[in-house]
Amino acid sequence: FTQAGQASYYADKFNGKKTASGATYRPGKRTAAHNTLPFGTIVRVTNPRNHRSVKVKITDRGPHAKGRVIDLSRKAARRIGLVQAGVAPVQLKVVRAMPGSR
Amino acid sequence: FTQAGQASYYADKFNGKKTASGATYRPGKRTAAHNTLPFGTIVRVTNPRNHRSVKVKITDRGPHAKGRVIDLSRKAARRIGLVQAGVAPVQLKVVRAMPGSR
């Protein structure tokens, strides 16, 4: 599974809130929201503008906006230089699927 | 309850998909995603740039991005002139709370 589109990141107000998977959102963990990948899937997210990448675990659902493919935790966003821009193009590649998922 | 912030709207690919409330997303209905209001709450969404407003029912959760307060269905977005801009400032006002909700 690979996908290209735009990424944004969680506002700090979500700190301590429950995600769709049941896990609590923590800005310092490398997690993300994706609309279809099973919870627990590990995805490599690459920012082609600076060639930086980060691996994140899918723990939540979203985003809804057109062209948007993933919402990153603050730590993951910082790793790929997304915090200043707010939104940036990314490439996604699943590096570990959940057992039993397609 | 009143709130100000930015609104975006659902991509068309969500047509027929289940929302967090269990209801199916339909672009032609006036619905929205909000992070805290109970499902079923009716909210008036006003675009101060053109003074247009629409009433929507909360059926889903989201958005995550900073400053973003609501994601509108396509029909609701069109009513307030949001489709071209993609994102716009809005004001929210609850006009009918769910019974028993605070």
N, CA and C atoms of all chains as a GROMACS GRO file, in nm:
protein
  612
    1PHE      N    1   0.085  -0.120   0.000
    1PHE     CA    2   0.000   0.000   0.000
    1PHE      C    3   0.088   0.125   0.000
    2THR      N    4   0.072   0.206  -0.101
    2THR     CA    5   0.137   0.337  -0.105
    2THR      C    6   0.030   0.440  -0.140
    3GLN      N    7   0.054   0.563  -0.098
    3GLN     CA    8  -0.046   0.667  -0.121
    3GLN      C    9   0.024   0.802  -0.116
    4ALA      N   10  -0.021   0.896  -0.199
    4ALA     CA   11   0.033   1.032  -0.196
    4ALA      C   12  -0.081   1.128  -0.169
    5GLY      N   13  -0.050   1.236  -0.098
    5GLY     CA   14  -0.151   1.336  -0.068
    5GLY      C   15  -0.095   1.434   0.032
    6GLN      N   16  -0.184   1.501   0.102
    6GLN     CA   17  -0.138   1.602   0.195
    6GLN      C   18  -0.154   1.556   0.340
    7ALA      N   19  -0.061   1.598   0.423
    7ALA     CA   20  -0.066   1.570   0.566
    7ALA      C   21  -0.086   1.698   0.645
    8SER      N   22  -0.159   1.687   0.754
    8SER     CA   23  -0.163   1.795   0.854
    8SER      C   24  -0.133   1.730   0.989
    9TYR      N   25  -0.145   1.805   1.097
    9TYR     CA   26  -0.114   1.743   1.227
    9TYR      C   27  -0.212   1.788   1.334
   10TYR      N   28  -0.216   1.711   1.442
   10TYR     CA   29  -0.310   1.733   1.551
   10TYR      C   30  -0.281   1.863   1.626
   11ALA      N   31  -0.387   1.935   1.656
   11ALA     CA   32  -0.376   2.048   1.749
   11ALA      C   33  -0.341   1.994   1.888
   12ASP      N   34  -0.270   2.075   1.967
   12ASP     CA   35  -0.227   2.033   2.100
   12ASP      C   36  -0.344   2.004   2.194
   13LYS      N   37  -0.459   2.060   2.166
   13LYS     CA   38  -0.575   2.038   2.254
   13LYS      C   39  -0.620   1.892   2.260
   14PHE      N   40  -0.573   1.808   2.167
   14PHE     CA   41  -0.610   1.666   2.169
   14PHE      C   42  -0.528   1.586   2.270
   15ASN      N   43  -0.427   1.645   2.330
   15ASN     CA   44  -0.346   1.576   2.431
   15ASN      C   45  -0.436   1.516   2.539
   16GLY      N   46  -0.425   1.384   2.558
   16GLY     CA   47  -0.503   1.317   2.661
   16GLY      C   48  -0.641   1.271   2.617
   17LYS      N   49  -0.681   1.306   2.495
   17LYS     CA   50  -0.813   1.266   2.445
   17LYS      C   51  -0.807   1.127   2.382
   18LYS      N   52  -0.919   1.058   2.386
   18LYS     CA   53  -0.925   0.923   2.331
   18LYS      C   54  -0.936   0.928   2.177
   19THR      N   55  -0.859   0.842   2.110
   19THR     CA   56  -0.868   0.831   1.965
   19THR      C   57  -0.972   0.724   1.928
   20ALA      N   58  -0.997   0.708   1.799
   20ALA     CA   59  -1.096   0.610   1.752
   20ALA      C   60  -1.056   0.467   1.786
   21SER      N   61  -0.926   0.442   1.805
   21SER     CA   62  -0.879   0.306   1.841
   21SER      C   63  -0.896   0.277   1.989
   22GLY      N   64  -0.927   0.380   2.067
   22GLY     CA   65  -0.935   0.365   2.211
   22GLY      C   66  -0.810   0.413   2.283
   23ALA      N   67  -0.698   0.423   2.210
   23ALA     CA   68  -0.573   0.473   2.270
   23ALA      C   69  -0.582   0.623   2.295
   24THR      N   70  -0.513   0.669   2.397
   24THR     CA   71  -0.510   0.811   2.429
   24THR      C   72  -0.409   0.882   2.339
   25TYR      N   73  -0.447   0.996   2.283
   25TYR     CA   74  -0.353   1.073   2.200
   25TYR      C   75  -0.250   1.140   2.287
   26ARG      N   76  -0.122   1.123   2.252
   26ARG     CA   77  -0.011   1.191   2.318
   26ARG      C   78   0.075   1.255   2.211
   27PRO      N   79   0.099   1.387   2.219
   27PRO     CA   80   0.175   1.457   2.115
   27PRO      C   81   0.316   1.402   2.097
   28GLY      N   82   0.373   1.343   2.205
   28GLY     CA   83   0.511   1.295   2.199
   28GLY      C   84   0.527   1.156   2.140
   29LYS      N   85   0.418   1.090   2.104
   29LYS     CA   86   0.427   0.958   2.040
   29LYS      C   87   0.413   0.974   1.889
   30ARG      N   88   0.469   0.876   1.818
   30ARG     CA   89   0.460   0.883   1.671
   30ARG      C   90   0.337   0.804   1.625
   31THR      N   91   0.225   0.875   1.616
   31THR     CA   92   0.099   0.812   1.576
   31THR      C   93   0.034   0.898   1.467
   32ALA      N   94  -0.074   0.844   1.410
   32ALA     CA   95  -0.141   0.916   1.301
   32ALA      C   96  -0.284   0.868   1.284
   33ALA      N   97  -0.363   0.954   1.218
   33ALA     CA   98  -0.500   0.920   1.179
   33ALA      C   99  -0.505   0.897   1.029
   34HIS      N  100  -0.564   0.783   0.990
   34HIS     CA  101  -0.583   0.750   0.848
   34HIS      C  102  -0.724   0.692   0.835
   35ASN      N  103  -0.787   0.712   0.719
   35ASN     CA  104  -0.928   0.674   0.707
   35ASN      C  105  -0.954   0.527   0.685
   36THR      N  106  -0.859   0.450   0.636
   36THR     CA  107  -0.890   0.312   0.600
   36THR      C  108  -0.793   0.208   0.656
   37LEU      N  109  -0.667   0.241   0.681
   37LEU     CA  110  -0.571   0.141   0.727
   37LEU      C  111  -0.609   0.090   0.867
   38PRO      N  112  -0.594  -0.041   0.893
   38PRO     CA  113  -0.628  -0.096   1.024
   38PRO      C  114  -0.544  -0.031   1.135
   39PHE      N  115  -0.603  -0.017   1.253
   39PHE     CA  116  -0.529   0.035   1.369
   39PHE      C  117  -0.410  -0.058   1.396
   40GLY      N  118  -0.297   0.002   1.426
   40GLY     CA  119  -0.176  -0.075   1.452
   40GLY      C  120  -0.083  -0.085   1.334
   41THR      N  121  -0.133  -0.056   1.215
   41THR     CA  122  -0.048  -0.055   1.095
   41THR      C  123   0.064   0.047   1.112
   42ILE      N  124   0.185   0.010   1.069
   42ILE     CA  125   0.298   0.102   1.072
   42ILE      C  126   0.322   0.156   0.931
   43VAL      N  127   0.327   0.288   0.920
   43VAL     CA  128   0.338   0.355   0.790
   43VAL      C  129   0.459   0.447   0.790
   44ARG      N  130   0.537   0.440   0.684
   44ARG     CA  131   0.644   0.539   0.668
   44ARG      C  132   0.588   0.660   0.594
   45VAL      N  133   0.606   0.778   0.651
   45VAL     CA  134   0.556   0.903   0.594
   45VAL      C  135   0.677   0.986   0.552
   46THR      N  136   0.684   1.018   0.423
   46THR     CA  137   0.798   1.092   0.370
   46THR      C  138   0.755   1.227   0.316
   47ASN      N  139   0.831   1.331   0.352
   47ASN     CA  140   0.808   1.466   0.299
   47ASN      C  141   0.906   1.486   0.183
   48PRO      N  142   0.858   1.482   0.060
   48PRO     CA  143   0.949   1.488  -0.055
   48PRO      C  144   1.019   1.624  -0.069
   49ARG      N  145   0.968   1.726   0.001
   49ARG     CA  146   1.032   1.858  -0.009
   49ARG      C  147   1.168   1.860   0.061
   50ASN      N  148   1.182   1.778   0.169
   50ASN     CA  149   1.308   1.778   0.242
   50ASN      C  150   1.367   1.637   0.260
   51HIS      N  151   1.300   1.538   0.200
   51HIS     CA  152   1.345   1.399   0.202
   51HIS      C  153   1.351   1.341   0.343
   52ARG      N  154   1.279   1.401   0.438
   52ARG     CA  155   1.276   1.344   0.573
   52ARG      C  156   1.156   1.250   0.584
   53SER      N  157   1.171   1.148   0.668
   53SER     CA  158   1.060   1.055   0.686
   53SER      C  159   1.050   1.011   0.831
   54VAL      N  160   0.934   0.956   0.867
   54VAL     CA  161   0.909   0.908   1.003
   54VAL      C  162   0.813   0.790   0.992
   55LYS      N  163   0.831   0.692   1.083
   55LYS     CA  164   0.738   0.580   1.090
   55LYS      C  165   0.634   0.608   1.198
   56VAL      N  166   0.508   0.590   1.164
   56VAL     CA  167   0.400   0.616   1.260
   56VAL      C  168   0.307   0.496   1.269
   57LYS      N  169   0.240   0.485   1.385
   57LYS     CA  170   0.138   0.381   1.404
   57LYS      C  171   0.000   0.443   1.386
   58ILE      N  172  -0.085   0.376   1.310
   58ILE     CA  173  -0.222   0.427   1.287
   58ILE      C  174  -0.307   0.396   1.411
   59THR      N  175  -0.358   0.503   1.476
   59THR     CA  176  -0.438   0.486   1.598
   59THR      C  177  -0.572   0.558   1.590
   60ASP      N  178  -0.598   0.628   1.480
   60ASP     CA  179  -0.718   0.712   1.477
   60ASP      C  180  -0.772   0.720   1.334
   61ARG      N  181  -0.892   0.774   1.320
   61ARG     CA  182  -0.955   0.793   1.189
   61ARG      C  183  -0.957   0.941   1.153
   62GLY      N  184  -0.958   0.969   1.024
   62GLY     CA  185  -0.955   1.105   0.972
   62GLY      C  186  -0.847   1.109   0.867
   63PRO      N  187  -0.822   1.218   0.801
   63PRO     CA  188  -0.898   1.344   0.797
   63PRO      C  189  -1.010   1.341   0.691
   64HIS      N  190  -1.094   1.445   0.687
   64HIS     CA  191  -1.205   1.452   0.593
   64HIS      C  192  -1.178   1.539   0.470
   65ALA      N  193  -1.086   1.634   0.481
   65ALA     CA  194  -1.071   1.734   0.375
   65ALA      C  195  -1.013   1.673   0.247
   66LYS      N  196  -1.052   1.728   0.135
   66LYS     CA  197  -1.010   1.681   0.004
   66LYS      C  198  -0.857   1.684  -0.010
   67GLY      N  199  -0.801   1.575  -0.058
   67GLY     CA  200  -0.658   1.570  -0.081
   67GLY      C  201  -0.575   1.534   0.042
   68ARG      N  202  -0.639   1.542   0.158
   68ARG     CA  203  -0.570   1.513   0.285
   68ARG      C  204  -0.571   1.362   0.307
   69VAL      N  205  -0.456   1.301   0.334
   69VAL     CA  206  -0.452   1.156   0.352
   69VAL      C  207  -0.418   1.113   0.493
   70ILE      N  208  -0.355   1.200   0.572
   70ILE     CA  209  -0.312   1.158   0.707
   70ILE      C  210  -0.300   1.279   0.799
   71ASP      N  211  -0.332   1.258   0.927
   71ASP     CA  212  -0.307   1.358   1.030
   71ASP      C  213  -0.202   1.301   1.125
   72LEU      N  214  -0.092   1.370   1.141
   72LEU     CA  215   0.021   1.321   1.220
   72LEU      C  216   0.019   1.378   1.361
   73SER      N  217   0.072   1.299   1.456
   73SER     CA  218   0.097   1.352   1.590
   73SER      C  219   0.202   1.463   1.579
   74ARG      N  220   0.210   1.546   1.684
   74ARG     CA  221   0.303   1.659   1.678
   74ARG      C  222   0.449   1.611   1.662
   75LYS      N  223   0.484   1.502   1.734
   75LYS     CA  224   0.621   1.454   1.723
   75LYS      C  225   0.653   1.408   1.581
   76ALA      N  226   0.560   1.333   1.522
   76ALA     CA  227   0.582   1.285   1.385
   76ALA      C  228   0.589   1.404   1.288
   77ALA      N  229   0.505   1.502   1.310
   77ALA     CA  230   0.504   1.620   1.223
   77ALA      C  231   0.638   1.694   1.231
   78ARG      N  232   0.691   1.703   1.351
   78ARG     CA  233   0.819   1.773   1.368
   78ARG      C  234   0.932   1.699   1.297
   79ARG      N  235   0.926   1.566   1.304
   79ARG     CA  236   1.031   1.485   1.241
   79ARG      C  237   1.045   1.512   1.090
   80ILE      N  238   0.934   1.542   1.026
   80ILE     CA  239   0.941   1.564   0.881
   80ILE      C  240   0.925   1.711   0.845
   81GLY      N  241   0.938   1.798   0.944
   81GLY     CA  242   0.938   1.942   0.914
   81GLY      C  243   0.804   1.998   0.873
   82LEU      N  244   0.697   1.945   0.936
   82LEU     CA  245   0.562   1.984   0.897
   82LEU      C  246   0.503   2.092   0.985
   83VAL      N  247   0.564   2.116   1.102
   83VAL     CA  248   0.498   2.201   1.202
   83VAL      C  249   0.486   2.346   1.154
   84GLN      N  250   0.588   2.399   1.094
   84GLN     CA  251   0.582   2.537   1.044
   84GLN      C  252   0.480   2.551   0.932
   85ALA      N  253   0.488   2.458   0.835
   85ALA     CA  254   0.401   2.469   0.717
   85ALA      C  255   0.255   2.441   0.752
   86GLY      N  256   0.231   2.349   0.849
   86GLY     CA  257   0.094   2.314   0.883
   86GLY      C  258   0.038   2.204   0.795
   87VAL      N  259   0.055   2.219   0.666
   87VAL     CA  260   0.012   2.118   0.568
   87VAL      C  261   0.126   2.101   0.468
   88ALA      N  262   0.153   1.977   0.428
   88ALA     CA  263   0.257   1.953   0.328
   88ALA      C  264   0.226   1.824   0.252
   89PRO      N  265   0.275   1.813   0.128
   89PRO     CA  266   0.259   1.688   0.054
   89PRO      C  267   0.343   1.579   0.120
   90VAL      N  268   0.290   1.457   0.122
   90VAL     CA  269   0.364   1.343   0.176
   90VAL      C  270   0.340   1.220   0.090
   91GLN      N  271   0.430   1.123   0.109
   91GLN     CA  272   0.411   0.992   0.049
   91GLN      C  273   0.401   0.892   0.163
   92LEU      N  274   0.304   0.801   0.154
   92LEU     CA  275   0.284   0.698   0.257
   92LEU      C  276   0.322   0.561   0.202
   93LYS      N  277   0.385   0.481   0.286
   93LYS     CA  278   0.415   0.342   0.248
   93LYS      C  279   0.399   0.255   0.373
   94VAL      N  280   0.314   0.152   0.363
   94VAL     CA  281   0.297   0.062   0.476
   94VAL      C  282   0.423  -0.021   0.492
   95VAL      N  283   0.482  -0.018   0.611
   95VAL     CA  284   0.601  -0.099   0.635
   95VAL      C  285   0.570  -0.219   0.725
   96ARG      N  286   0.459  -0.215   0.797
   96ARG     CA  287   0.415  -0.334   0.871
   96ARG      C  288   0.264  -0.335   0.879
   97ALA      N  289   0.203  -0.432   0.811
   97ALA     CA  290   0.058  -0.444   0.814
   97ALA      C  291   0.018  -0.518   0.940
   98MET      N  292  -0.108  -0.501   0.981
   98MET     CA  293  -0.157  -0.577   1.095
   98MET      C  294  -0.184  -0.720   1.049
   99PRO      N  295  -0.155  -0.820   1.133
   99PRO     CA  296  -0.185  -0.959   1.098
   99PRO      C  297  -0.333  -0.975   1.064
  100GLY      N  298  -0.360  -1.040   0.953
  100GLY     CA  299  -0.498  -1.063   0.915
  100GLY      C  300  -0.561  -0.953   0.835
  101SER      N  301  -0.492  -0.838   0.825
  101SER     CA  302  -0.548  -0.728   0.746
  101SER      C  303  -0.502  -0.741   0.602
  102ARG      N  304  -0.582  -0.681   0.512
  102ARG     CA  305  -0.548  -0.688   0.371
  102ARG      C  306  -0.476  -0.561   0.326
  103PHE      N  307  -2.370   2.746   2.368
  103PHE     CA  308  -2.239   2.713   2.313
  103PHE      C  309  -2.217   2.790   2.183
  104THR      N  310  -2.113   2.870   2.181
  104THR     CA  311  -2.072   2.935   2.057
  104THR      C  312  -1.922   2.911   2.042
  105GLN      N  313  -1.876   2.916   1.919
  105GLN     CA  314  -1.735   2.886   1.892
  105GLN      C  315  -1.698   2.951   1.758
  106ALA      N  316  -1.576   2.999   1.750
  106ALA     CA  317  -1.526   3.054   1.624
  106ALA      C  318  -1.401   2.979   1.584
  107GLY      N  319  -1.381   2.964   1.454
  107GLY     CA  320  -1.264   2.893   1.405
  107GLY      C  321  -1.279   2.870   1.256
  108GLN      N  322  -1.206   2.772   1.206
  108GLN     CA  323  -1.211   2.748   1.062
  108GLN      C  324  -1.289   2.621   1.030
  109ALA      N  325  -1.356   2.624   0.916
  109ALA     CA  326  -1.430   2.508   0.867
  109ALA      C  327  -1.369   2.459   0.738
  110SER      N  328  -1.372   2.327   0.721
  110SER     CA  329  -1.343   2.269   0.589
  110SER      C  330  -1.458   2.175   0.558
  111TYR      N  331  -1.448   2.099   0.450
  111TYR     CA  332  -1.561   2.011   0.418
  111TYR      C  333  -1.512   1.875   0.368
  112TYR      N  334  -1.605   1.779   0.372
  112TYR     CA  335  -1.574   1.640   0.337
  112TYR      C  336  -1.541   1.624   0.189
  113ALA      N  337  -1.438   1.546   0.162
  113ALA     CA  338  -1.411   1.502   0.025
  113ALA      C  339  -1.525   1.411  -0.022
  114ASP      N  340  -1.550   1.410  -0.152
  114ASP     CA  341  -1.660   1.331  -0.207
  114ASP      C  342  -1.643   1.181  -0.185
  115LYS      N  343  -1.520   1.136  -0.165
  115LYS     CA  344  -1.495   0.992  -0.147
  115LYS      C  345  -1.562   0.935  -0.023
  116PHE      N  346  -1.608   1.021   0.070
  116PHE     CA  347  -1.674   0.972   0.191
  116PHE      C  348  -1.820   0.935   0.167
  117ASN      N  349  -1.872   0.965   0.049
  117ASN     CA  350  -2.010   0.929   0.016
  117ASN      C  351  -2.033   0.780   0.042
  118GLY      N  352  -2.132   0.750   0.128
  118GLY     CA  353  -2.167   0.611   0.158
  118GLY      C  354  -2.088   0.549   0.271
  119LYS      N  355  -1.991   0.622   0.324
  119LYS     CA  356  -1.910   0.569   0.434
  119LYS      C  357  -1.977   0.598   0.569
  120LYS      N  358  -1.948   0.510   0.664
  120LYS     CA  359  -2.009   0.526   0.796
  120LYS      C  360  -1.936   0.635   0.875
  121THR      N  361  -2.013   0.719   0.943
  121THR     CA  362  -1.955   0.822   1.031
  121THR      C  363  -1.939   0.765   1.172
  122ALA      N  364  -1.881   0.843   1.261
  122ALA     CA  365  -1.859   0.799   1.399
  122ALA      C  366  -1.991   0.775   1.474
  123SER      N  367  -2.100   0.839   1.430
  123SER     CA  368  -2.230   0.821   1.494
  123SER      C  369  -2.299   0.694   1.447
  124GLY      N  370  -2.245   0.633   1.342
  124GLY     CA  371  -2.308   0.516   1.282
  124GLY      C  372  -2.389   0.550   1.158
  125ALA      N  373  -2.425   0.678   1.141
  125ALA     CA  374  -2.500   0.721   1.023
  125ALA      C  375  -2.409   0.722   0.900
  126THR      N  376  -2.467   0.696   0.784
  126THR     CA  377  -2.392   0.698   0.659
  126THR      C  378  -2.375   0.842   0.610
  127TYR      N  379  -2.254   0.879   0.571
  127TYR     CA  380  -2.231   1.014   0.517
  127TYR      C  381  -2.293   1.026   0.378
  128ARG      N  382  -2.373   1.131   0.359
  128ARG     CA  383  -2.427   1.163   0.227
  128ARG      C  384  -2.399   1.309   0.200
  129PRO      N  385  -2.334   1.339   0.087
  129PRO     CA  386  -2.297   1.478   0.056
  129PRO      C  387  -2.417   1.572   0.048
  130GLY      N  388  -2.536   1.519   0.015
  130GLY     CA  389  -2.654   1.602  -0.004
  130GLY      C  390  -2.729   1.635   0.123
  131LYS      N  391  -2.685   1.579   0.237
  131LYS     CA  392  -2.749   1.612   0.365
  131LYS      C  393  -2.669   1.720   0.437
  132ARG      N  394  -2.736   1.793   0.525
  132ARG     CA  395  -2.667   1.898   0.600
  132ARG      C  396  -2.617   1.843   0.733
  133THR      N  397  -2.497   1.789   0.731
  133THR     CA  398  -2.437   1.728   0.850
  133THR      C  399  -2.296   1.782   0.868
  134ALA      N  400  -2.235   1.747   0.983
  134ALA     CA  401  -2.102   1.798   1.011
  134ALA      C  402  -2.031   1.712   1.115
  135ALA      N  403  -1.898   1.725   1.118
  135ALA     CA  404  -1.814   1.663   1.219
  135ALA      C  405  -1.765   1.769   1.316
  136HIS      N  406  -1.782   1.740   1.446
  136HIS     CA  407  -1.733   1.829   1.552
  136HIS      C  408  -1.672   1.741   1.660
  137ASN      N  409  -1.572   1.790   1.729
  137ASN     CA  410  -1.499   1.704   1.822
  137ASN      C  411  -1.566   1.679   1.957
  138THR      N  412  -1.657   1.762   1.999
  138THR     CA  413  -1.711   1.746   2.134
  138THR      C  414  -1.863   1.749   2.144
  139LEU      N  415  -1.933   1.816   2.054
  139LEU     CA  416  -2.079   1.826   2.066
  139LEU      C  417  -2.143   1.688   2.048
  140PRO      N  418  -2.246   1.658   2.128
  140PRO     CA  419  -2.314   1.528   2.115
  140PRO      C  420  -2.374   1.508   1.975
  141PHE      N  421  -2.374   1.384   1.928
  141PHE     CA  422  -2.438   1.354   1.800
  141PHE      C  423  -2.585   1.393   1.807
  142GLY      N  424  -2.633   1.454   1.699
  142GLY     CA  425  -2.772   1.497   1.694
  142GLY      C  426  -2.791   1.645   1.724
  143THR      N  427  -2.689   1.706   1.783
  143THR     CA  428  -2.696   1.850   1.810
  143THR      C  429  -2.711   1.927   1.678
  144ILE      N  430  -2.795   2.030   1.679
  144ILE     CA  431  -2.812   2.114   1.561
  144ILE      C  432  -2.735   2.245   1.584
  145VAL      N  433  -2.650   2.278   1.488
  145VAL     CA  434  -2.561   2.394   1.500
  145VAL      C  435  -2.582   2.486   1.380
  146ARG      N  436  -2.592   2.617   1.409
  146ARG     CA  437  -2.592   2.713   1.299
  146ARG      C  438  -2.448   2.753   1.270
  147VAL      N  439  -2.409   2.740   1.143
  147VAL     CA  440  -2.274   2.773   1.099
  147VAL      C  441  -2.282   2.895   1.008
  148THR      N  442  -2.213   3.001   1.048
  148THR     CA  443  -2.219   3.127   0.973
  148THR      C  444  -2.081   3.162   0.917
  149ASN      N  445  -2.079   3.201   0.790
  149ASN     CA  446  -1.957   3.249   0.726
  149ASN      C  447  -1.960   3.402   0.730
  150PRO      N  448  -1.879   3.464   0.816
  150PRO     CA  449  -1.888   3.610   0.832
  150PRO      C  450  -1.843   3.687   0.709
  151ARG      N  451  -1.774   3.620   0.617
  151ARG     CA  452  -1.728   3.690   0.496
  151ARG      C  453  -1.844   3.723   0.404
  152ASN      N  454  -1.948   3.637   0.404
  152ASN     CA  455  -2.061   3.663   0.314
  152ASN      C  456  -2.196   3.663   0.389
  153HIS      N  457  -2.191   3.648   0.522
  153HIS     CA  458  -2.310   3.653   0.607
  153HIS      C  459  -2.409   3.541   0.576
  154ARG      N  460  -2.363   3.435   0.509
  154ARG     CA  461  -2.452   3.321   0.484
  154ARG      C  462  -2.439   3.221   0.599
  155SER      N  463  -2.549   3.150   0.626
  155SER     CA  464  -2.543   3.050   0.732
  155SER      C  465  -2.624   2.927   0.694
  156VAL      N  466  -2.597   2.817   0.764
  156VAL     CA  467  -2.668   2.692   0.740
  156VAL      C  468  -2.677   2.619   0.874
  157LYS      N  469  -2.787   2.545   0.894
  157LYS     CA  470  -2.800   2.463   1.013
  157LYS      C  471  -2.760   2.320   0.978
  158VAL      N  472  -2.677   2.261   1.061
  158VAL     CA  473  -2.628   2.125   1.036
  158VAL      C  474  -2.648   2.039   1.161
  159LYS      N  475  -2.660   1.907   1.137
  159LYS     CA  476  -2.667   1.810   1.247
  159LYS      C  477  -2.529   1.747   1.265
  160ILE      N  478  -2.484   1.739   1.391
  160ILE     CA  479  -2.355   1.676   1.419
  160ILE      C  480  -2.370   1.524   1.414
  161THR      N  481  -2.295   1.460   1.322
  161THR     CA  482  -2.304   1.315   1.304
  161THR      C  483  -2.168   1.247   1.310
  162ASP      N  484  -2.061   1.326   1.325
  162ASP     CA  485  -1.928   1.266   1.311
  162ASP      C  486  -1.828   1.341   1.400
  163ARG      N  487  -1.710   1.282   1.418
  163ARG     CA  488  -1.603   1.344   1.495
  163ARG      C  489  -1.493   1.395   1.404
  164GLY      N  490  -1.421   1.497   1.449
  164GLY     CA  491  -1.316   1.560   1.373
  164GLY      C  492  -1.339   1.708   1.380
  165PRO      N  493  -1.258   1.791   1.322
  165PRO     CA  494  -1.128   1.768   1.260
  165PRO      C  495  -1.014   1.776   1.363
  166HIS      N  496  -0.891   1.742   1.321
  166HIS     CA  497  -0.775   1.742   1.410
  166HIS      C  498  -0.687   1.867   1.397
  167ALA      N  499  -0.691   1.932   1.283
  167ALA     CA  500  -0.594   2.039   1.255
  167ALA      C  501  -0.619   2.162   1.343
  168LYS      N  502  -0.512   2.230   1.375
  168LYS     CA  503  -0.516   2.348   1.461
  168LYS      C  504  -0.608   2.457   1.404
  169GLY      N  505  -0.693   2.511   1.486
  169GLY     CA  506  -0.780   2.620   1.444
  169GLY      C  507  -0.906   2.574   1.374
  170ARG      N  508  -0.908   2.445   1.336
  170ARG     CA  509  -1.023   2.391   1.264
  170ARG      C  510  -1.128   2.348   1.365
  171VAL      N  511  -1.252   2.391   1.349
  171VAL     CA  512  -1.355   2.356   1.447
  171VAL      C  513  -1.464   2.263   1.394
  172ILE      N  514  -1.483   2.259   1.260
  172ILE     CA  515  -1.592   2.178   1.206
  172ILE      C  516  -1.560   2.137   1.062
  173ASP      N  517  -1.605   2.016   1.025
  173ASP     CA  518  -1.599   1.971   0.886
  173ASP      C  519  -1.743   1.957   0.838
  174LEU      N  520  -1.777   2.028   0.733
  174LEU     CA  521  -1.914   2.031   0.682
  174LEU      C  522  -1.936   1.933   0.568
  175SER      N  523  -2.059   1.883   0.557
  175SER     CA  524  -2.096   1.807   0.437
  175SER      C  525  -2.089   1.900   0.317
  176ARG      N  526  -2.084   1.840   0.198
  176ARG     CA  527  -2.072   1.922   0.077
  176ARG      C  528  -2.190   2.019   0.062
  177LYS      N  529  -2.310   1.970   0.092
  177LYS     CA  530  -2.428   2.056   0.077
  177LYS      C  531  -2.420   2.176   0.172
  178ALA      N  532  -2.381   2.149   0.297
  178ALA     CA  533  -2.370   2.258   0.394
  178ALA      C  534  -2.260   2.355   0.353
  179ALA      N  535  -2.150   2.302   0.302
  179ALA     CA  536  -2.039   2.387   0.257
  179ALA      C  537  -2.083   2.478   0.143
  180ARG      N  538  -2.163   2.424   0.052
  180ARG     CA  539  -2.208   2.504  -0.062
  180ARG      C  540  -2.300   2.617  -0.015
  181ARG      N  541  -2.385   2.587   0.085
  181ARG     CA  542  -2.480   2.687   0.134
  181ARG      C  543  -2.409   2.814   0.187
  182ILE      N  544  -2.291   2.795   0.241
  182ILE     CA  545  -2.223   2.913   0.297
  182ILE      C  546  -2.102   2.955   0.212
  183GLY      N  547  -2.096   2.903   0.089
  183GLY     CA  548  -1.993   2.950  -0.004
  183GLY      C  549  -1.853   2.904   0.030
  184LEU      N  550  -1.842   2.780   0.082
  184LEU     CA  551  -1.713   2.730   0.128
  184LEU      C  552  -1.642   2.644   0.026
  185VAL      N  553  -1.715   2.599  -0.078
  185VAL     CA  554  -1.659   2.496  -0.168
  185VAL      C  555  -1.539   2.548  -0.246
  186GLN      N  556  -1.547   2.670  -0.296
  186GLN     CA  557  -1.434   2.725  -0.371
  186GLN      C  558  -1.313   2.746  -0.282
  187ALA      N  559  -1.336   2.808  -0.166
  187ALA     CA  560  -1.224   2.843  -0.079
  187ALA      C  561  -1.162   2.720  -0.014
  188GLY      N  562  -1.244   2.618   0.015
  188GLY     CA  563  -1.193   2.498   0.079
  188GLY      C  564  -1.189   2.509   0.230
  189VAL      N  565  -1.138   2.619   0.279
  189VAL     CA  566  -1.135   2.649   0.423
  189VAL      C  567  -1.179   2.794   0.440
  190ALA      N  568  -1.257   2.821   0.544
  190ALA     CA  569  -1.299   2.958   0.570
  190ALA      C  570  -1.330   2.974   0.719
  191PRO      N  571  -1.319   3.096   0.770
  191PRO     CA  572  -1.359   3.120   0.909
  191PRO      C  573  -1.509   3.106   0.922
  192VAL      N  574  -1.553   3.051   1.036
  192VAL     CA  575  -1.696   3.038   1.061
  192VAL      C  576  -1.724   3.067   1.209
  193GLN      N  577  -1.850   3.092   1.236
  193GLN     CA  578  -1.898   3.103   1.373
  193GLN      C  579  -2.003   2.995   1.394
  194LEU      N  580  -1.993   2.924   1.507
  194LEU     CA  581  -2.088   2.817   1.538
  194LEU      C  582  -2.176   2.860   1.655
  195LYS      N  583  -2.303   2.822   1.647
  195LYS     CA  584  -2.396   2.848   1.757
  195LYS      C  585  -2.492   2.730   1.766
  196VAL      N  586  -2.499   2.667   1.881
  196VAL     CA  587  -2.592   2.556   1.898
  196VAL      C  588  -2.734   2.610   1.901
  197VAL      N  589  -2.819   2.559   1.814
  197VAL     CA  590  -2.958   2.604   1.812
  197VAL      C  591  -3.051   2.498   1.872
  198ARG      N  592  -3.006   2.372   1.875
  198ARG     CA  593  -3.084   2.268   1.944
  198ARG      C  594  -2.988   2.167   2.003
  199ALA      N  595  -2.981   2.162   2.136
  199ALA     CA  596  -2.896   2.065   2.204
  199ALA      C  597  -2.969   1.932   2.212
  200MET      N  598  -2.897   1.826   2.229
  200MET     CA  599  -2.960   1.696   2.249
  200MET      C  600  -3.014   1.689   2.391
  201PRO      N  601  -3.130   1.627   2.412
  201PRO     CA  602  -3.185   1.614   2.546
  201PRO      C  603  -3.084   1.544   2.638
  202GLY      N  604  -3.064   1.601   2.755
  202GLY     CA  605  -2.974   1.539   2.852
  202GLY      C  606  -2.830   1.576   2.835
  203SER      N  607  -2.797   1.645   2.725
  203SER     CA  608  -2.658   1.686   2.705
  203SER      C  609  -2.636   1.823   2.768
  204ARG      N  610  -2.512   1.852   2.803
  204ARG     CA  611  -2.482   1.980   2.864
  204ARG      C  612  -2.431   2.079   2.758
   0.00000   0.00000   0.00000
